[in-house]
Amino acid sequence: MKASAFLYPWDVVGDPDAARRIADLGVQQVTLASAYHSTRALTPRHPRHRIVTAEHASVLYPVDEAHWAGHELRPYAAGAWAPGDAYGEAAAALAEAGLEVHSWVVLAHNSRLGAERPDTSVVNAYGDRYPWAPCIARPAVAAYLVALAAEAAVRPGSAGTELESCGWYGLAHLHAHDKIGGVGLDEAAQYLMSLCFCEVCGAGYAELGVSPEALAAAVRDALRPVWAGSVAGAAEGVPSGVAAIEKLLGAELAAVTLAWRGEVARTLQESAVAAVRSAAGPGFQVLLHADPVPYHTGANAGVDPAHILGVADGVVLPCTGGAASRMLPAFAAHAAGASVLAANFTVVSGMGGAPGSLARDAALAQSLGATELRLYHGGLASTVDLATVSSALPR
């Protein structure tokens, strides 16, 4: 199977050995970040630095001012962590080493946008805003995300793109000094805490026949026993999936939220893919980081597998830790011959990855329908982890 390693531009820029090192792993492609959220990243082999702090979400190339004319929202330029055209410089070095380069674009995940423009954020049933989570139902946000997809995906030297967070973001978020784990939330409670009650979403619920105020009150009532500690997650005989949401919220209200959020997400996904294809022209591959449960939120956006495989060229699925058996079959059932089903495995031991089992994990993924591999993350992994990957890929 074709394999691709994820990288940041700062893994490559300033390190003359980086591109060849990645090529020597045995991968054929690099998925290179062109628009990314804030992060603190290790660079264990770079000759100039060990820690890179990207202070806010940014694009890692020069913004095209003409592209953003007339837009209410626009991307932020990177600071010292990715000056100039860091993406272009890294992509050129990787191509010179014989690697195909695809862009990696993070969309609905931007804490600086939420801090500077609180009106763009998801608002939960208690009135709390999630600054890391732009509400994709808001017209200005959707227009921004579609325009960002088109610009950040179609960088010079890129043969395709992978769109991350192309859907709803919710409560779950890796956050600095996080202190929200005091009460365990099962999947249904996570869903209720991820519902948005901004004025746009409120109007959407109302159009479907439900008062947003009544819906918010119902969400708060449903979550009251959760905060008391009586809900601790799935157990034998306890409903899961949509049935669990219906048990908390009631079937009618659950159906309204699922219908509204599903339509908004599908519209964004269709629009983003269409914008990328229009900007790139024929032959440019467009994949989405995805989850087969449509109401799931986060980096791997919840999608309807049958729908999304008719929109994009394929999906990238998180398969670490045995997740392949949940992720792949739902998409394999709807995949046409040309559809890409890329199984994404973390190969950084310190981040929960298992590079030693990569060959076995890849074989299982292939048996479940995977057509390609993704390796997270070629820049973050230790030298020992990379050596393990290099020995596993030929098998």
Buried (B, 14 or more C-beta within 10 A) or exposed (E): BEBBBBBBBBBBBBBEEBBBBBBEBBBBBBBBBBBBBBBEBBBBBBEEBEEBEBBBBBBBBBBEEEBBEEEEBBBBBBEEBBBEBBBBBBBBBBBEBEBBBBBBBBBBBBBBBBEEBEBBBBBBBEEEBBBBBBBBBBEBBBBBBBBBBBBBBBBEBBBBBBBBBBBBBBBBBEEEEEEEEEEEBBBBBBBBBBBBBBEBBBEBBBEEEBEBEEBBEBBBEBBEEBEEEEBEEBEEEBEBEBEBBBBBBEEEBBBBBBEBBBEBBBBBBBBBBBBBBEBBEEEBBBBBBBBBBBBBBBBBBBBBBEBBBEBBBBBBBBBBEEBBEBBBEBBBEBBEEEBBBBBBBBBBBEBEBBBBBBBEBBEBBBEBBBBBBBBBBBBBBBEEBBEBBBBBBEE
